[in-house]
């Protein structure tokens, strides 16, 4: 089967440099733009003729996987999308919208900027942050929090260090300058991401219920405005670029990487929120992937209308841009507005005040035709519905086949792994692994307090907590996915990603409400990749039903693979929203008091499957996913929510990457305390301390409340055990002194920094 990728880089570059009138459109032209032969034939059928080059370029981006989800939409529609608190369902708006009470709603979304970040890490990451924030404030919501999920190759490689430095600086510089705090995230390292790093950006904002803006267009004669920055050649065919494998020639497509300006975006934010109050808006949409063509087509299709657009009126920052370049440019900090006729002056006045471009480039028309003119020449004439998701874009179900490695993983036997003689030495190794060690080197480059008055945000907890202004309530946010688990078992691994995000929300005192997702996979034309995708969707869906967290939308990023590394681990990143209805229920992970008893809620397992210990200390990369039982997980989380509501515990921390030892150590470091615990002789000590069986939470309780805690847990019928107690300073396991917490803090907090400085 012919794969949708650029067949010849030199031919593609020539195509981009020639004038459109010089191009005789054939299938070879379409092939250079990433279209399949049957797709080219479908375009001709839709138009009733052969498209010209500008029209072909329009379809190539709008029918790319990045814009159309043509290889994923059928499966995405199987995910649960109903919920009592949902104000906008998946696909209805630019982002999910959830009622959070008191007349307020939270808009939130996660998206990828993987391919651009692989080529130009600073701008790729920065514009990913800018783009996701625009999705939020074009809905009328003021962004209040940003998170990110990052994946890189092996940390000891110079290329990885280069990518990490660029991505982190890009996120930090853009977010800090824009004025929205980066409050949480995750970083994961594995050699499968060496060529294809993953950069997933999450944003959340708050809007009054009923004041959100829709990305729609209607009313013949209503003017269409482009606002914000001028348009350049950066990002042309970026959506098509994001729908192809990374190759050694990908750097030649550097113009596909956009350039961001956070100060311009800040002005755009304030102007956009101000015009909403005028009542002049019909609709508003960010210009992200595919630029003007995407915004005009999606808004028109949603409003069952058409548009006439005059491209020569678009403010440009480069001379002699061609029609297709103006249409497809992904220059940042731009938006499209449809305004009520007669209120143009009011809009112009506001954007003039903020010193931003605000130019009428067309008008809404009856019917469904999108007609684009350049100096009175009709350069493209296409039906809006034929371009959009769920409209005329092609929809496929690809071949699916279980990978050969999957049955091999099931053959793993823990008894073939020798138990270590020196547990302390293993623990010292473990806490310095890049996936376990503190990400302090990363998060210290972000401003987690800018733009908000919230002294509680940085208190140590499993999820990021942002207080709702003028309220006792707060929002809890988490991004999560252990991609190794998903690789080992896509169904179970994706379910674990949802469960762990929920567990982190619960341990922070919140109630999980809804999710957004960023689905990062390899080439969907690879049957084994598509099998991973299918099963991950099933696992995610079942877990979302169990936790009553409907999917509000998100992003699919295929083609994360290269000829050298193959596909990345399947990485369905979960971004979860939770609500803490009163800050008195806020829970943190740090140990509080010497003498508090330490309990483990959830069942211990003789299991080291897919753990950091097994993969990166024992060197066994292939095994089943760790123990996970969805019903047990739901029960444990309900029990912990009850303990928090009854004020019975002083801390709560989930047991995940690195196992029980790492969970205990993180709570000890955060509280500047130690611990004294005993292991269970029934289990291997390495499994007890370093295994990553799911559905477990470490809590602490004061001695006088211990009986009430035991009673409550018994009522919930969950497994639990008393491990030991909090100490003043030192760590003890089975009576052996493991040293002072300060020693372990140095190992844990400085491992990544030392490697980056090496």
C-alpha positions as CSV (number, residue, x, y, z in Angstrom):
1,X,0.0,0.0,0.0
2,X,1.2,3.5,-0.8
3,X,1.9,5.4,2.4
4,X,1.0,9.1,2.7
5,X,4.4,10.7,2.9
6,X,6.6,13.0,0.9
7,X,8.2,10.7,-1.7
8,X,10.9,13.0,-2.8
9,X,12.2,15.9,-0.8
10,X,13.8,17.8,-3.7
11,X,10.6,17.5,-5.7
12,X,8.5,18.7,-2.8
13,X,10.8,21.7,-2.2
14,X,10.6,22.6,-6.0
15,X,6.8,22.4,-5.8
16,X,6.9,24.8,-2.9
17,X,9.1,27.3,-4.8
18,X,7.3,27.3,-8.1
19,X,4.2,29.5,-9.0
20,X,0.9,27.8,-8.8
21,X,0.1,28.6,-12.5
22,X,3.2,26.6,-13.5
23,X,2.0,23.4,-11.8
24,X,0.0,20.9,-13.9
25,X,-1.9,19.0,-11.2
26,X,-1.6,15.2,-11.5
27,X,-1.5,12.4,-9.0
28,X,2.2,12.9,-8.8
29,X,1.6,16.4,-7.5
30,X,-0.9,15.0,-5.0
31,X,1.6,12.4,-3.9
32,X,4.2,15.0,-3.2
33,X,1.7,16.7,-0.8
34,X,1.1,13.4,1.1
35,X,-2.2,12.4,-0.6
36,X,-3.1,8.8,-1.6
37,X,-4.3,8.1,-5.1
38,X,-7.9,7.3,-4.1
39,X,-7.9,10.5,-2.1
40,X,-6.9,12.5,-5.2
41,X,-9.7,10.8,-7.1
42,X,-12.2,11.7,-4.3
43,X,-11.1,15.3,-4.5
44,X,-11.8,15.4,-8.2
45,X,-15.2,13.9,-7.5
46,X,-16.1,16.4,-4.8
47,X,-15.1,19.3,-7.0
48,X,-16.4,17.8,-10.3
49,X,-13.0,18.6,-11.8
50,X,-9.3,18.4,-11.3
51,X,-8.3,20.8,-8.5
52,X,-5.8,23.5,-9.1
53,X,-2.6,23.6,-7.0
54,X,-4.0,25.9,-4.3
55,X,-7.1,23.7,-3.9
56,X,-4.9,20.6,-3.9
57,X,-2.8,22.1,-1.1
58,X,-6.0,22.9,0.8
59,X,-7.1,19.2,0.7
60,X,-3.6,18.0,1.5
61,X,-3.6,19.7,4.9
62,X,-7.3,19.4,5.7
63,X,-7.2,15.7,4.9
64,X,-4.0,15.0,6.7
65,X,-4.2,12.9,9.8
66,X,-3.3,15.9,11.9
67,X,-6.5,17.8,10.8
68,X,-9.0,15.1,9.7
69,X,-8.2,12.2,12.1
70,X,-9.1,10.0,9.1
71,X,-7.4,6.9,10.6
72,X,-8.6,7.4,14.1
73,X,-12.1,9.0,14.2
74,X,-14.0,5.7,14.1
75,X,-12.3,4.5,17.2
76,X,-12.4,7.9,18.9
77,X,-16.2,7.9,18.7
78,X,-16.3,4.8,20.8
79,X,-14.9,6.7,23.9
80,X,-17.4,7.8,26.5
81,X,-18.4,11.4,25.8
82,X,-21.5,11.9,28.1
83,X,-21.4,13.5,31.5
84,X,-23.7,15.6,33.7
85,X,-21.2,18.4,34.1
86,X,-20.2,18.6,30.4
87,X,-21.1,21.9,28.7
88,X,-19.4,21.0,25.4
89,X,-18.9,17.5,24.2
90,X,-15.9,16.2,22.3
91,X,-15.5,17.8,18.9
92,X,-18.2,20.5,19.6
93,X,-15.7,23.3,20.5
94,X,-12.0,24.0,20.4
95,X,-11.6,22.5,23.9
96,X,-13.7,20.6,26.5
97,X,-15.9,22.6,28.8
98,X,-16.9,21.4,32.3
99,X,-19.2,23.0,34.8
100,X,-17.2,23.6,38.0
101,X,-20.0,25.2,40.0
102,X,-20.7,28.8,41.2
103,X,-21.6,29.8,37.6
104,X,-18.2,29.0,36.3
105,X,-16.8,26.5,33.7
106,X,-13.3,25.1,33.0
107,X,-12.1,24.9,29.4
108,X,-9.2,22.5,29.1
109,X,-7.3,20.6,26.4
110,X,-4.0,18.9,25.6
111,X,-2.3,18.8,22.2
112,X,0.9,17.6,20.6
113,X,3.7,19.6,19.0
114,X,6.0,16.6,18.4
115,X,7.4,16.9,14.9
116,X,8.2,20.6,15.1
117,X,10.0,20.0,18.5
118,X,12.1,17.2,17.0
119,X,13.4,19.7,14.3
120,X,13.6,22.9,16.3
121,X,13.0,22.2,20.0
122,X,12.8,25.7,21.3
123,X,10.3,27.1,18.8
124,X,8.5,23.8,18.5
125,X,7.8,23.7,22.2
126,X,7.1,27.4,22.6
127,X,4.5,27.5,19.8
128,X,2.9,24.4,21.2
129,X,2.3,26.3,24.4
130,X,1.0,29.3,22.6
131,X,-1.3,27.3,20.4
132,X,-2.9,25.4,23.3
133,X,-3.5,28.6,25.2
134,X,-5.2,30.2,22.2
135,X,-7.6,27.2,22.0
136,X,-8.6,28.1,25.5
137,X,-9.0,31.9,25.3
138,X,-10.8,31.8,21.9
139,X,-13.6,30.1,23.9
140,X,-13.7,33.1,26.1
141,X,-11.8,31.5,29.0
142,X,-8.9,33.1,30.7
143,X,-6.0,30.6,30.9
144,X,-5.0,29.9,34.5
145,X,-2.7,26.9,34.3
146,X,-0.4,25.0,32.0
147,X,1.0,21.5,32.2
148,X,3.2,19.4,29.9
149,X,4.1,15.8,29.1
150,X,7.5,15.4,27.6
151,X,9.4,12.3,26.2
152,X,13.0,12.1,25.2
153,X,15.7,9.5,24.3
154,X,18.4,8.4,26.7
155,X,19.5,11.2,29.0
156,X,23.2,10.5,28.7
157,X,23.1,11.2,24.9
158,X,24.1,14.7,23.7
159,X,21.2,14.8,21.3
160,X,18.7,14.2,24.1
161,X,20.3,16.9,26.2
162,X,20.1,19.4,23.3
163,X,16.4,18.6,22.8
164,X,15.6,18.7,26.5
165,X,17.3,22.1,26.9
166,X,15.5,23.5,23.9
167,X,12.1,22.2,24.8
168,X,12.2,23.2,28.4
169,X,13.5,26.7,27.6
170,X,10.9,27.1,24.9
171,X,8.1,26.1,27.3
172,X,9.5,28.2,30.1
173,X,10.2,31.4,28.1
174,X,6.8,31.4,26.4
175,X,4.7,30.5,29.4
176,X,6.6,32.8,31.8
177,X,6.3,35.8,29.3
178,X,2.7,35.1,28.5
179,X,1.9,35.1,32.2
180,X,0.2,31.7,32.8
181,X,1.8,29.4,35.4
182,X,3.2,26.0,34.5
183,X,1.9,24.0,37.5
184,X,2.7,20.4,36.7
185,X,3.8,17.8,34.2
186,X,5.9,14.7,33.6
187,X,9.1,13.8,31.8
188,X,10.0,10.3,30.6
189,X,13.1,9.0,29.0
190,X,13.6,6.0,26.7
191,X,15.6,5.3,23.6
192,X,12.5,4.8,21.5
193,X,12.0,8.6,21.7
194,X,15.5,9.4,20.4
195,X,14.4,10.6,17.0
196,X,10.9,11.4,17.9
197,X,10.6,13.4,21.2
198,X,7.0,14.0,22.3
199,X,5.9,17.4,23.5
200,X,2.3,17.5,24.7
201,X,1.0,20.8,26.0
202,X,-2.0,21.2,28.3
203,X,-3.9,24.4,29.1
204,X,-6.9,25.2,31.3
205,X,-8.9,28.3,31.7
206,X,-12.0,29.6,33.5
207,X,-15.1,31.3,31.9
208,X,-18.5,32.2,33.2
209,X,-21.2,29.8,32.2
210,X,-23.0,31.2,29.2
211,X,-20.2,33.6,28.2
212,X,-18.1,31.1,26.3
213,X,-17.6,31.7,22.6
214,X,-18.2,29.2,19.8
215,X,-16.0,28.6,16.7
216,X,-18.9,29.2,14.3
217,X,-19.9,31.4,11.4
218,X,-23.4,32.4,10.2
219,X,-25.3,35.3,8.8
220,X,-24.8,36.3,5.2
221,X,-23.0,39.6,5.0
222,X,-21.4,39.4,8.4
223,X,-17.7,40.5,8.1
224,X,-14.8,38.1,8.7
225,X,-11.7,39.6,10.4
226,X,-8.2,38.3,10.8
227,X,-6.6,39.6,14.0
228,X,-3.2,39.4,15.7
229,X,0.1,39.0,14.1
230,X,1.0,39.4,10.4
231,X,1.2,36.3,8.2
232,X,4.5,34.8,7.1
233,X,5.8,31.7,5.5
234,X,6.5,29.8,8.7
235,X,4.5,26.6,9.2
236,X,3.4,26.2,5.6
237,X,2.2,22.6,5.2
238,X,3.0,22.1,8.9
239,X,-0.1,19.9,9.3
240,X,1.0,17.7,6.4
241,X,4.5,17.6,7.9
242,X,3.0,16.4,11.2
243,X,1.3,13.6,9.3
244,X,4.5,12.0,8.0
245,X,7.4,10.0,9.6
246,X,10.5,11.9,10.7
247,X,13.4,11.2,8.3
248,X,17.0,12.4,8.0
249,X,15.7,15.0,5.5
250,X,13.0,16.4,7.8
251,X,15.3,19.3,8.8
252,X,14.9,20.6,5.2
253,X,11.3,21.4,6.2
254,X,12.3,23.8,8.9
255,X,9.8,26.4,7.5
256,X,7.2,23.9,8.8
257,X,8.1,25.0,12.3
258,X,6.3,28.1,13.5
259,X,7.8,31.1,15.4
260,X,6.1,32.4,18.5
261,X,5.8,35.7,20.2
262,X,4.4,35.4,23.8
263,X,4.1,39.2,24.3
264,X,2.0,39.5,21.1
265,X,-0.2,36.6,22.4
266,X,-0.7,38.3,25.7
267,X,-2.1,41.4,23.9
268,X,-4.2,39.1,21.8
269,X,-5.6,37.4,24.9
270,X,-6.6,40.7,26.5
271,X,-8.2,42.1,23.3
272,X,-10.1,38.9,22.7
273,X,-11.6,38.8,26.1
274,X,-12.5,42.4,25.8
275,X,-14.4,42.1,22.6
276,X,-16.5,39.2,24.0
277,X,-18.0,41.7,26.4
278,X,-19.2,43.9,23.4
279,X,-21.7,41.3,22.2
280,X,-20.3,41.8,18.7
281,X,-19.0,38.3,18.1
282,X,-20.7,35.6,16.1
283,X,-17.7,33.3,16.4
284,X,-14.0,33.1,17.0
285,X,-11.3,30.5,16.3
286,X,-7.6,30.2,16.7
287,X,-5.5,29.8,13.6
288,X,-3.5,26.7,14.5
289,X,-2.7,23.8,12.1
290,X,-3.4,24.8,8.5
291,X,-4.0,28.4,9.4
292,X,-6.7,30.4,7.5
293,X,-8.0,27.5,5.6
294,X,-8.7,25.5,8.7
295,X,-10.3,28.3,10.6
296,X,-12.6,29.4,7.7
297,X,-13.6,25.9,6.8
298,X,-14.3,24.7,10.3
299,X,-16.3,27.8,11.3
300,X,-18.3,27.7,8.1
301,X,-19.1,24.0,8.3
302,X,-20.2,24.4,11.9
303,X,-22.5,27.3,11.0
304,X,-23.7,25.8,7.7
305,X,-22.5,28.8,5.8
306,X,-19.9,29.8,3.3
307,X,-17.3,32.6,3.0
308,X,-15.7,34.9,0.5
309,X,-12.1,35.7,1.5
310,X,-9.8,38.2,-0.2
311,X,-6.3,37.0,0.5
312,X,-4.6,40.2,-0.6
313,X,-6.1,41.9,2.4
314,X,-4.3,39.6,4.9
315,X,-1.5,41.5,6.7
316,X,1.8,40.0,5.5
317,X,5.3,40.2,6.9
318,X,6.9,38.8,3.8
319,X,6.5,40.0,0.2
320,X,5.2,38.1,-2.8
321,X,3.5,35.4,-0.8
322,X,1.4,33.1,-3.0
323,X,-2.3,32.4,-2.4
324,X,-1.6,28.9,-1.1
325,X,1.1,30.2,1.2
326,X,-1.2,32.7,2.8
327,X,-4.0,30.1,3.2
328,X,-1.8,27.5,4.7
329,X,0.6,29.5,6.8
330,X,0.7,28.6,10.4
331,X,2.1,31.8,11.7
332,X,1.3,32.2,15.4
333,X,-0.8,34.6,17.4
334,X,-3.5,34.9,14.8
335,X,-7.3,34.4,15.1
336,X,-10.3,34.5,12.9
337,X,-13.4,36.5,14.0
338,X,-16.9,36.6,12.5
339,X,-18.6,39.8,13.7
340,X,-22.1,41.1,13.6
341,X,-22.5,43.5,10.7
342,X,-22.6,47.1,11.9
343,X,-20.3,46.5,14.8
344,X,-17.0,46.6,12.9
345,X,-15.9,49.9,14.3
346,X,-16.2,48.6,17.9
347,X,-14.0,45.7,17.1
348,X,-11.5,47.8,15.3
349,X,-11.3,50.3,18.2
350,X,-10.4,47.5,20.7
351,X,-7.7,46.0,18.6
352,X,-6.3,49.4,17.8
353,X,-6.1,50.0,21.5
354,X,-4.0,46.9,21.9
355,X,-1.9,47.7,18.9
356,X,-2.9,44.6,17.0
357,X,-3.7,43.9,13.4
358,X,-7.5,43.8,12.8
359,X,-8.4,43.6,9.1
360,X,-11.7,42.6,7.5
361,X,-10.7,40.0,4.9
362,X,-14.1,38.8,3.7
363,X,-17.7,38.1,4.6
364,X,-20.1,35.2,5.4
365,X,-22.2,33.9,2.5
366,X,-25.2,31.7,2.0
367,X,-24.5,28.1,0.9
368,X,-21.4,26.1,1.8
369,X,-18.8,27.4,-0.7
370,X,-15.5,28.7,0.4
371,X,-14.3,31.1,-2.2
372,X,-10.8,32.5,-1.9
373,X,-9.7,35.5,-4.1
374,X,-6.4,37.1,-4.8
375,X,-6.6,40.5,-6.5
376,X,-10.0,39.6,-8.0
377,X,-8.8,36.2,-9.2
378,X,-10.8,33.2,-7.8
379,X,-7.9,31.0,-6.7
380,X,-9.9,28.3,-4.9
381,X,-13.5,27.3,-4.7
382,X,-14.3,24.4,-2.4
383,X,-17.3,23.2,-0.2
384,X,-16.6,23.8,3.5
385,X,-18.2,20.5,4.6
386,X,-15.8,18.5,2.3
387,X,-12.8,19.6,4.4
388,X,-13.7,19.0,8.0
389,X,-13.7,16.2,10.5
390,X,-16.9,14.3,10.2
391,X,-17.7,15.9,6.9
392,X,-16.3,14.9,3.6
393,X,-12.8,14.0,4.8
394,X,-12.0,10.3,4.2
395,X,-12.4,7.8,7.1
396,X,-10.5,4.6,7.3
397,X,-10.2,1.5,9.4
398,X,-6.6,0.2,9.0
399,X,-5.3,-3.3,9.2
400,X,-4.7,-4.5,12.7
401,X,-2.4,-7.2,13.9
402,X,-1.1,-8.2,17.3
403,X,2.7,-7.6,17.5
404,X,4.9,-10.6,17.9
405,X,6.5,-9.2,21.0
406,X,3.2,-9.2,22.8
407,X,3.1,-13.0,23.3
408,X,6.8,-13.0,24.2
409,X,6.1,-10.5,27.0
410,X,3.7,-12.9,28.6
411,X,6.5,-15.5,29.0
412,X,8.2,-13.4,31.6
413,X,8.7,-15.2,35.0
414,X,9.8,-13.3,38.1
415,X,11.6,-16.4,39.3
416,X,14.1,-16.0,36.5
417,X,15.3,-12.7,38.1
418,X,17.7,-13.1,40.9
419,X,16.9,-11.2,44.1
420,X,19.5,-8.5,44.9
421,X,21.8,-9.0,47.9
422,X,22.1,-5.3,48.6
423,X,18.7,-3.7,48.7
424,X,20.1,-0.3,49.7
425,X,22.5,-0.2,46.7
426,X,19.6,-1.0,44.4
427,X,17.5,1.8,46.0
428,X,20.4,4.2,45.4
429,X,20.5,3.3,41.8
430,X,16.8,3.5,41.4
431,X,16.2,7.0,42.8
432,X,18.9,8.4,40.4
433,X,17.3,6.9,37.2
434,X,16.0,9.8,35.0
435,X,12.5,8.5,35.1
436,X,12.4,8.3,38.9
437,X,14.7,11.2,40.0
438,X,13.2,14.6,40.7
439,X,12.5,16.8,37.7
440,X,13.7,19.8,39.6
441,X,16.1,20.8,36.9
442,X,13.1,21.1,34.6
443,X,10.4,22.7,36.7
444,X,12.7,25.3,38.2
445,X,12.8,26.9,34.8
446,X,9.1,27.4,34.8
447,X,7.2,30.1,36.8
448,X,4.5,28.2,38.7
449,X,3.1,31.3,40.4
450,X,3.0,34.0,37.6
451,X,-0.4,35.5,37.0
452,X,-2.2,34.1,40.0
453,X,-2.5,34.7,43.7
454,X,-2.3,31.2,45.0
455,X,0.2,30.3,47.6
456,X,-1.1,26.8,47.8
457,X,-0.2,25.8,44.2
458,X,3.3,24.7,45.2
459,X,2.4,22.7,48.2
460,X,3.6,19.1,47.4
461,X,0.7,17.0,46.2
462,X,0.2,14.3,43.5
463,X,-1.8,16.7,41.3
464,X,-1.4,20.4,40.6
465,X,-3.9,22.4,42.5
466,X,-5.0,25.9,41.4
467,X,-7.4,27.8,43.6
468,X,-10.5,29.4,42.0
469,X,-10.4,33.1,42.5
470,X,-12.9,34.5,45.1
471,X,-13.8,30.9,46.1
472,X,-12.9,28.2,48.6
473,X,-12.9,25.7,45.8
474,X,-9.9,24.7,43.6
475,X,-9.2,22.8,40.5
476,X,-6.8,19.8,40.4
477,X,-4.9,18.9,37.2
478,X,-2.8,15.9,36.2
479,X,-1.1,14.6,33.0
480,X,-0.2,11.0,33.1
481,X,0.9,8.0,31.1
482,X,3.5,5.3,31.7
483,X,4.2,4.4,28.1
484,X,6.2,1.3,29.0
485,X,3.0,-0.2,30.5
486,X,1.1,0.7,27.3
487,X,3.8,-1.0,25.1
488,X,3.7,-4.1,27.3
489,X,-0.1,-4.2,27.2
490,X,-1.9,-1.4,25.3
491,X,-5.3,-2.1,26.9
492,X,-4.2,-2.4,30.5
493,X,-1.5,0.4,30.1
494,X,-4.1,2.9,28.8
495,X,-6.5,2.0,31.5
496,X,-3.7,2.5,34.1
497,X,-3.0,5.9,32.7
498,X,-6.6,7.0,33.4
499,X,-6.6,5.3,36.8
500,X,-3.3,6.9,37.9
501,X,-4.4,10.3,36.8
502,X,-7.6,9.8,38.9
503,X,-5.5,8.4,41.8
504,X,-3.4,11.6,41.8
505,X,-6.5,13.8,41.8
506,X,-8.0,11.8,44.7
507,X,-4.8,11.9,46.7
508,X,-4.8,15.7,46.3
509,X,-8.4,15.9,47.8
510,X,-10.2,16.2,44.5
511,X,-13.0,14.4,42.6
512,X,-12.1,13.4,39.0
513,X,-14.4,15.1,36.5
514,X,-13.3,14.6,32.9
515,X,-10.3,14.0,30.7
516,X,-8.6,15.2,27.5
517,X,-6.1,13.0,25.7
518,X,-3.1,13.3,23.5
519,X,-2.7,10.0,21.6
520,X,0.9,9.6,20.4
521,X,1.6,6.6,18.2
522,X,3.6,5.4,15.3
523,X,2.5,5.0,11.7
524,X,-1.2,3.9,11.5
525,X,-0.5,2.0,8.3
526,X,1.7,-0.3,10.3
527,X,-0.8,-3.1,11.5
528,X,1.0,-3.6,14.8
529,X,0.8,0.1,15.6
530,X,-2.9,0.2,14.7
531,X,-3.4,-2.8,17.0
532,X,-1.8,-0.8,19.8
533,X,-4.0,2.1,19.1
534,X,-7.2,0.0,19.0
535,X,-6.5,-1.6,22.3
536,X,-5.4,1.6,24.0
537,X,-8.7,3.2,23.0
538,X,-10.6,0.3,24.5
539,X,-8.6,0.4,27.8
540,X,-9.0,4.1,28.1
541,X,-12.7,3.9,27.4
542,X,-13.4,1.3,30.0
543,X,-11.4,3.2,32.7
544,X,-13.2,6.4,31.9
545,X,-16.5,4.7,32.4
546,X,-15.3,3.3,35.7
547,X,-14.2,6.7,37.0
548,X,-17.0,8.7,35.4
549,X,-14.6,10.9,33.5
550,X,-15.9,11.4,30.0
551,X,-13.5,12.4,27.2
552,X,-13.9,16.0,26.2
553,X,-11.6,16.0,23.2
554,X,-7.9,16.1,22.6
555,X,-5.4,15.3,19.8
556,X,-4.2,12.3,17.8
557,X,-0.5,12.4,16.8
558,X,0.4,9.5,14.5
559,X,3.7,9.0,12.6
560,X,5.9,9.3,15.6
561,X,8.5,6.9,14.2
562,X,11.7,6.8,12.1
563,X,13.5,4.3,10.0
564,X,16.3,4.1,12.6
565,X,14.3,3.8,15.9
566,X,10.9,2.5,14.6
567,X,7.7,3.6,16.3
568,X,7.8,5.2,19.8
569,X,6.1,3.5,22.7
570,X,2.4,3.9,22.3
571,X,1.8,7.0,24.5
572,X,-1.8,7.9,25.1
573,X,-1.2,10.9,27.5
574,X,-4.2,11.6,29.8
575,X,-4.9,15.2,31.0
576,X,-7.4,15.0,33.8
577,X,-9.5,17.7,35.5
578,X,-10.7,17.3,39.1
579,X,-12.6,19.5,41.4
580,X,-11.8,20.2,45.1
581,X,-15.1,21.7,46.3
582,X,-13.4,23.2,49.4
583,X,-9.8,23.8,50.2
584,X,-10.3,22.3,53.6
585,X,-10.2,19.0,51.8
586,X,-6.9,19.7,50.1
587,X,-4.4,16.9,50.8
588,X,-0.7,16.9,50.4
589,X,1.9,14.1,50.1
590,X,4.5,15.2,52.6
591,X,4.9,13.4,56.0
592,X,3.8,15.8,58.7
593,X,4.6,14.5,62.2
594,X,7.2,12.2,63.7
595,X,5.3,9.2,65.1
596,X,2.5,9.2,62.6
597,X,1.7,5.7,61.5
598,X,2.2,4.8,57.8
599,X,-0.4,2.7,56.1
600,X,-0.5,1.2,52.6
601,X,-4.0,1.0,51.2
602,X,-4.4,-1.5,48.4
603,X,-3.0,-5.0,47.9
604,X,0.7,-5.7,47.7
605,X,1.7,-8.1,44.9
606,X,4.7,-10.2,44.2
607,X,5.1,-8.3,41.0
608,X,8.0,-6.4,39.3
609,X,6.4,-6.4,35.8
610,X,7.3,-3.4,33.6
611,X,8.8,-1.6,36.5
612,X,11.8,0.9,36.3
613,X,13.6,-1.6,38.5
614,X,13.1,-4.5,36.0
615,X,13.7,-2.4,32.9
616,X,16.6,-0.2,33.9
617,X,18.3,-2.0,36.7
618,X,17.7,-5.7,35.9
619,X,17.8,-4.9,32.1
620,X,14.7,-6.8,31.2
621,X,12.7,-4.6,28.8
622,X,9.9,-7.0,27.9
623,X,7.3,-8.2,30.4
624,X,3.6,-7.9,31.1
625,X,2.2,-4.7,32.4
626,X,2.1,-4.5,36.2
627,X,-0.8,-5.9,38.3
628,X,-4.0,-3.8,37.7
629,X,-7.6,-4.5,38.7
630,X,-10.0,-1.8,37.7
631,X,-12.6,-2.7,40.4
632,X,-9.9,-2.7,43.1
633,X,-8.6,0.6,41.9
634,X,-12.1,2.2,42.1
635,X,-12.5,0.8,45.6
636,X,-9.2,2.1,46.9
637,X,-9.8,5.6,45.5
638,X,-13.3,5.7,47.1
639,X,-11.8,4.7,50.5
640,X,-9.1,7.4,50.3
641,X,-11.7,10.1,49.4
642,X,-13.7,9.1,52.5
643,X,-10.6,9.2,54.7
644,X,-9.8,12.8,53.4
645,X,-13.4,13.9,54.0
646,X,-13.4,12.6,57.5
647,X,-10.1,14.3,58.2
648,X,-8.5,11.0,59.3
649,X,-5.2,11.2,57.4
650,X,-2.3,13.7,57.3
651,X,-0.8,12.8,53.9
652,X,-1.6,10.7,50.8
653,X,0.7,9.7,48.0
654,X,0.1,7.2,45.2
655,X,2.4,4.3,44.7
656,X,3.5,4.3,41.1
657,X,6.8,4.7,39.2
658,X,9.6,3.2,41.4
659,X,7.2,1.4,43.7
660,X,6.7,1.7,47.4
661,X,10.2,2.8,48.3
662,X,10.0,5.8,46.0
663,X,6.6,6.8,47.2
664,X,7.8,6.7,50.8
665,X,11.0,8.6,50.0
666,X,9.2,11.3,48.1
667,X,6.9,11.9,51.1
668,X,9.8,11.8,53.5
669,X,11.8,14.3,51.4
670,X,8.8,16.7,51.0
671,X,8.3,16.7,54.8
672,X,12.0,16.6,55.8
673,X,11.2,13.4,57.8
674,X,12.4,9.8,57.7
675,X,10.5,6.5,58.0
676,X,10.9,3.2,59.7
677,X,9.0,0.3,58.0
678,X,9.0,-3.4,57.9
679,X,8.6,-5.5,54.7
680,X,6.4,-8.5,54.4
681,X,8.3,-11.8,54.4
682,X,5.6,-13.3,52.2
683,X,6.9,-11.3,49.2
684,X,10.2,-10.9,47.6
685,X,11.8,-7.8,49.1
686,X,12.5,-6.3,45.6
687,X,8.9,-6.8,44.6
688,X,7.6,-5.3,47.9
689,X,9.8,-2.2,47.6
690,X,10.3,-1.6,43.9
691,X,7.4,-3.3,42.2
692,X,4.8,-1.1,40.5
693,X,1.6,-3.0,41.1
694,X,-1.3,-0.4,40.7
695,X,-4.1,0.5,43.0
696,X,-2.0,1.4,46.1
697,X,-1.8,4.6,48.1
698,X,0.5,5.5,51.1
699,X,-1.2,7.5,53.9
700,X,-0.2,8.6,57.3
701,X,-2.4,8.8,60.4
702,X,-2.0,10.2,63.9
703,X,-2.0,7.5,66.6
704,X,-5.3,8.7,68.1
705,X,-7.1,8.4,64.8
706,X,-5.8,5.0,63.9
707,X,-8.8,3.0,65.1
708,X,-11.2,5.2,63.1
709,X,-9.0,4.8,60.0
710,X,-9.1,1.0,60.3
711,X,-12.8,1.1,60.8
712,X,-13.4,3.2,57.7
713,X,-11.1,1.0,55.5
714,X,-12.9,-2.1,56.8
715,X,-16.2,-0.6,55.8
716,X,-14.9,0.0,52.3
717,X,-13.6,-3.6,52.1
718,X,-10.2,-2.7,50.7
719,X,-6.9,-4.3,51.5
720,X,-4.6,-2.4,53.8
721,X,-1.6,-2.9,56.0
722,X,0.4,-0.9,58.6
723,X,4.0,-0.4,57.3
724,X,5.6,1.5,60.2
725,X,5.9,5.1,61.3
726,X,7.3,8.5,60.4
727,X,10.7,9.2,62.0
728,X,12.5,12.5,62.7
729,X,15.3,12.1,60.1
730,X,16.6,8.6,59.2
731,X,15.3,5.9,57.0
732,X,15.0,2.3,58.3
733,X,13.8,-0.8,56.5
734,X,13.5,-4.0,58.5
735,X,15.7,-2.5,61.2
736,X,18.5,-1.6,58.9
737,X,19.5,2.0,58.8
738,X,19.5,3.4,55.3
739,X,20.9,6.8,56.2
740,X,19.6,10.3,56.7
741,X,16.8,11.8,54.5
742,X,19.3,14.6,53.5
743,X,21.5,12.0,51.8
744,X,18.7,10.6,49.8
745,X,17.4,14.0,49.0
746,X,20.7,14.9,47.3
747,X,20.6,11.7,45.2
748,X,17.0,12.2,44.2
749,X,16.9,15.9,43.6
750,X,20.2,16.4,41.8
751,X,20.6,13.4,39.6
752,X,19.2,15.0,36.4
753,X,21.0,18.3,37.1
754,X,24.3,16.6,37.4
755,X,23.8,14.7,34.2
756,X,22.8,17.9,32.3
757,X,25.9,19.6,33.6
758,X,28.2,16.7,32.7
